[in-house]
Amino acid sequence: MSSICSRSIQSSSSAIVRLETRILQRFQGNSFAFFNKNGFIPRRMIFGLNLSEIFEAILRAVPKKKTTHSKKRMRAAGKGLKDRKDIVRCPACGHAKLTGHVCMNCYKAIRERLRKDKAE
């Protein structure tokens, strides 16, 4: 088990080194490669940091304990279905319909009347 972990850490650290060299090659001629909200950040400030140190914390960012069923359900409690406030009674027939829409019962009756008129 430890050999698998050590191999994965070695492969990830070699990937970080490759990424670091690519970034250095890409911005070789630029003295200002990145910028923040205040303006440009000099390259020496960016590359003074070791990327392997930055990514080390990201690679190990895993939860310490399993999230319990109740915690998951409590987090999802706010996502429940809300009551519809746009359902009203049709003034013509009394069936339920959405506000601003034609009642399906009335629509079917109108469609049948139009078909009969068209057939005549």
N, C-alpha and C positions, 0 to 999 in steps of 0.2 A: 504493500500500500504506500509506504513512504517513498519507494522508488518511482511510483507513478506520479506522486505529488512533486518530487524533486525534478522529474523530467518535464512536467507541465510548467513549473516555475522557470526552468532553464529555457524552455521554448518561448515562454512569454517574455522573459528578459532579453532573449536574442531578438525577438520581434520589436521590442522597445528600442533596442540599439539600432536596428535597421531603420526604424521610423525616425529616430534622432538624426541619423546620418542623412536621410532623405531631406529632412527639414533644413539641415545645415547646408546641403548642396543647393537646395532651391533658393535660399535667401543669401547666398554667398556674396553677391555684389551689392545687395541692399543694406544700407546701414540702418534703415527703418523698415522693419518687416511687418509689424503688427501695430494696431492702435486700440486705445481704450476710449472712454467717454471724454477724456481731457485732450486727446490727440494721439500722436505716435509714441510708441514705446521703443527706445533704442534696442537693437538686436542683442547687444551685450547683456542687457538686463533680462531678456527672455532666455537666452541660452546660457546664462550664468546658472540657471536652475538645471538640475539633472532630471530629464524626463522619466528616467527609471524610478526616481524618488517620488515623482508625482503619480505615476501609474501604479506604483506598488500599493498605495492605499486604495485605489479604485479596484484593483484585481482582488483584493481581499474584502471588498464591501459586501458582505453577506449577513443575513440576519442571524442573531445569536440563538434564537429559539423559534420554533414553529408557531405560526399564527394560529390561535385556537379557533374553533368553529364559532364560538360566541363572539369573539372579537371581530371576525369577518362579518358576521351577521349584524353586529352593532354598527360597523362602518357602512354597511349597505342599507341600513334602516331608512336613511333619508331618500333613497332612490325609489320608494314605493309609488304605486299608482295614485294619482290625484283624482279627486272627484270632478266630474265634468259639470261645468256651469253653463254650457251653451246648448243644452237639450231642453226644448220647450214643446208644448202641445200645439198641434196644427189648428188654426182657428176654423178651418173648414170641416175637417173630419174628426179631429181630436186625437189622432195618432201622434206618437213622439217623433220629433224631427229636430235637426240641427238648426240653430239660428242662422238666418240668411240663406237657407237651402229650401228647395221645394220638397214637400212631403212626398215620400215614395208612393204612398197609397193614392194621393191625388195625382201624381205624375202618371201612374199606370192608368187611371181613369181618363185623364186627358189624352194620353197616347191612344187608348182604345177608341175614344171619340174621333180623333183625327184619322185613324185608320178606316173607320166606318164612313166618315165624310169623304175620304179619298176614294174609297171603293165605289161610292154612289155616283 
